[in-house]
Amino acid sequence: MGDAKISPRDAAELEACFAAHARDLFGFACALVRGDRALADDLVQSAFEAAARAWPTLRGLAEQQRQGWLRSTLANIAVSGFRRDAALTRRLPMIEVRYRQIPDDPPDRAFSSIALERCWRIIEGMPKRQYTAALLRWRLDMKEADIAAVLGIAENTVSAMLYRVRRTLITQLGPDHPFMGNDAEGAAS
C-alpha cells in the first residue's frame, strides 16, 4: 500500500487527528527515547503513517481510543527499533574483538567476557517480560521509568522484575555474577 492515495476527506480527518494528538505523542516519544528529539519526531511520523494505513478503522474510534491506538503503535515501533539496536549490540563485541588493542590483563578480560556471556545466556532463557526488562536496562541502558513506559507497566513492576533477574543471576553464577555488593539496581522496593 506504499503508493496508495488517500481521499481529500481522509486527508482532512488525518490532519485534524494530527493536530489533536501530535504534541502529546511527541512528548510520549521523547520519554521513550530519552529526549532524542529527532528520533521522537521520526517515531511520531511513523505512527501517523500507520494511522493513515489504518484510517478506515481508526475513523470510527472515539478520540481517547484513537489516542491510545497512536501511543501503542508508537511504542511498538520504538520497541522494534530497540530490538534492532539490541541485535546490533549483540554483534558489537565481535566487531570490537576484531579491532581493539590487546588488553593489559588478558586473563581478567577473558574471565569478564565469559561471565558476561553466561549472564546473557541465562537471561535469554528467562520469561519474556523479564528478558525484555533486562535487555532494555542492561543492553540499552534505559531507566526503569522508561522501561515501564515502553512495556506499559508500573515502574515498581519493572524494579521487581529486574530484582528477580538479578537474584537468578547471582544464584546461578555464584561468585562470578556481575553485580557489586552495594549495587542497589533492581533492589526490591
C-alpha positions as CSV (number, residue, x, y, z in Angstrom):
1,M,0.0,0.0,0.0
2,G,3.1,2.2,-0.3
3,D,1.8,4.5,-3.2
4,A,-1.9,4.4,-2.3
5,K,-3.6,7.8,-2.4
6,I,-5.9,8.9,0.3
7,S,-9.1,10.8,-0.3
8,P,-9.3,14.5,0.5
9,R,-11.8,13.7,3.2
10,D,-9.4,11.2,4.8
11,A,-6.5,13.7,4.5
12,A,-8.6,16.3,6.3
13,E,-9.5,13.9,9.0
14,L,-5.9,12.8,9.4
15,E,-4.8,16.4,9.6
16,A,-7.3,17.0,12.4
17,C,-6.1,13.9,14.2
18,F,-2.5,15.1,13.8
19,A,-3.4,18.5,15.2
20,A,-5.2,16.9,18.2
21,H,-2.6,14.3,19.1
22,A,0.9,15.1,17.7
23,R,2.1,17.2,20.6
24,D,1.1,14.6,23.2
25,L,2.6,11.8,21.1
26,F,5.8,13.7,20.7
27,G,6.1,14.1,24.5
28,F,5.5,10.4,24.9
29,A,8.1,9.6,22.2
30,C,10.6,11.8,23.9
31,A,10.2,9.9,27.1
32,L,10.7,6.6,25.4
33,V,13.8,7.7,23.6
34,R,15.3,9.6,26.5
35,G,14.9,13.1,24.9
36,D,16.3,12.3,21.4
37,R,14.0,14.8,19.6
38,A,15.0,13.7,16.1
39,L,14.2,10.1,16.9
40,A,10.9,11.2,18.7
41,D,9.9,13.1,15.5
42,D,10.6,10.0,13.4
43,L,8.5,7.9,15.7
44,V,5.6,10.3,15.6
45,Q,5.8,10.4,11.8
46,S,5.9,6.6,11.7
47,A,2.9,6.3,14.0
48,F,0.8,8.7,11.8
49,E,1.9,6.8,8.7
50,A,0.5,3.7,10.3
51,A,-2.6,5.6,11.2
52,A,-3.1,6.6,7.6
53,R,-2.9,3.0,6.6
54,A,-5.4,2.0,9.3
55,W,-7.7,5.1,8.9
56,P,-10.8,3.2,7.9
57,T,-10.7,1.5,11.3
58,L,-9.4,4.5,13.3
59,R,-12.1,6.8,11.9
60,G,-14.7,5.0,13.9
61,L,-12.9,5.2,17.2
62,A,-13.5,7.8,20.0
63,E,-10.7,10.3,20.4
64,Q,-9.4,8.7,23.6
65,Q,-9.3,5.3,21.8
66,R,-7.6,6.8,18.8
67,Q,-5.0,8.4,21.2
68,G,-4.4,5.0,22.8
69,W,-4.0,3.4,19.4
70,L,-1.5,6.0,18.4
71,R,0.5,5.6,21.7
72,S,0.5,1.8,21.4
73,T,1.6,1.9,17.8
74,L,4.4,4.4,18.6
75,A,5.6,2.3,21.5
76,N,5.6,-0.8,19.3
77,I,7.6,1.0,16.6
78,A,10.0,2.1,19.3
79,V,10.4,-1.4,20.7
80,S,11.1,-2.7,17.2
81,G,13.9,-0.1,17.0
82,F,15.2,-1.2,20.4
83,R,15.2,-4.8,19.2
84,R,17.2,-3.8,16.1
85,D,19.6,-1.9,18.3
86,A,19.9,-4.9,20.6
87,A,20.8,-7.1,17.6
88,L,23.5,-4.7,16.7
89,T,24.6,-4.5,20.3
90,R,25.0,-8.3,20.3
91,R,27.2,-8.1,17.2
92,L,29.3,-5.2,18.5
93,P,31.5,-7.3,20.9
94,M,32.6,-9.5,17.9
95,I,33.4,-6.3,15.9
96,E,35.2,-4.9,18.9
97,V,37.3,-8.0,19.5
98,R,38.5,-7.9,15.9
99,Y,39.7,-4.3,16.1
100,R,40.6,-3.5,19.7
101,Q,44.1,-3.4,21.1
102,I,45.3,-6.2,23.3
103,P,44.1,-5.6,26.9
104,D,46.5,-5.0,29.8
105,D,45.2,-8.0,31.7
106,P,44.1,-10.7,29.2
107,P,43.1,-13.3,31.8
108,D,40.9,-10.8,33.7
109,R,39.3,-9.6,30.4
110,A,38.7,-13.2,29.3
111,F,37.0,-14.1,32.6
112,S,34.8,-11.0,32.5
113,S,33.8,-11.7,28.9
114,I,32.9,-15.3,29.7
115,A,30.9,-14.3,32.8
116,L,29.0,-11.7,30.8
117,E,28.3,-14.2,28.1
118,R,27.0,-16.7,30.7
119,C,24.7,-13.9,32.1
120,W,23.1,-13.2,28.8
121,R,22.6,-16.9,28.1
122,I,20.7,-17.2,31.5
123,I,18.7,-14.0,30.8
124,E,17.7,-15.3,27.3
125,G,16.2,-18.3,29.0
126,M,14.0,-16.3,31.3
127,P,10.3,-15.4,30.8
128,K,9.8,-12.9,28.0
129,R,9.0,-9.9,30.2
130,Q,12.0,-10.4,32.5
131,Y,14.2,-10.9,29.4
132,T,12.8,-7.7,27.8
133,A,13.2,-5.7,31.0
134,A,16.8,-6.9,31.4
135,L,17.6,-6.2,27.8
136,L,16.2,-2.7,27.9
137,R,18.0,-2.0,31.2
138,W,21.4,-3.6,30.7
139,R,21.9,-3.6,27.0
140,L,20.2,-0.4,26.1
141,D,20.9,1.4,29.4
142,M,17.3,2.6,29.8
143,K,16.0,3.8,33.2
144,E,13.3,1.8,35.0
145,A,10.7,4.6,34.3
146,D,11.4,4.4,30.6
147,I,11.2,0.7,30.6
148,A,7.8,0.9,32.4
149,A,6.6,3.3,29.7
150,V,7.7,1.0,26.9
151,L,6.2,-2.1,28.4
152,G,3.1,-0.4,29.7
153,I,3.6,-1.5,33.3
154,A,4.3,0.2,36.6
155,E,7.8,1.2,37.4
156,N,7.7,-0.9,40.6
157,T,6.8,-3.9,38.5
158,V,10.0,-3.2,36.4
159,S,12.0,-2.9,39.5
160,A,10.7,-6.2,40.9
161,M,11.4,-8.0,37.6
162,L,15.0,-6.7,37.5
163,Y,15.4,-7.7,41.1
164,R,14.3,-11.3,40.2
165,V,16.6,-11.3,37.2
166,R,19.5,-10.2,39.4
167,R,18.7,-12.8,42.1
168,T,18.6,-15.5,39.5
169,L,21.9,-14.5,38.0
170,I,23.5,-14.3,41.5
171,T,22.2,-17.8,42.3
172,Q,23.2,-19.4,39.0
173,L,26.6,-17.7,38.6
174,G,27.6,-17.7,42.3
175,P,30.7,-15.5,42.8
176,D,31.0,-14.9,39.1
177,H,27.9,-12.7,39.0
178,P,28.4,-9.1,37.6
179,F,26.8,-7.2,40.5
180,M,28.7,-5.3,43.1
181,G,27.8,-5.9,46.8
182,N,26.4,-2.3,47.2
183,D,24.7,-2.2,43.8
184,A,21.1,-1.3,44.5
185,E,19.9,-1.6,41.0
186,G,16.8,-3.8,40.8
187,A,16.6,-3.9,44.6
188,A,13.2,-4.8,45.8
189,S,11.2,-1.8,46.8
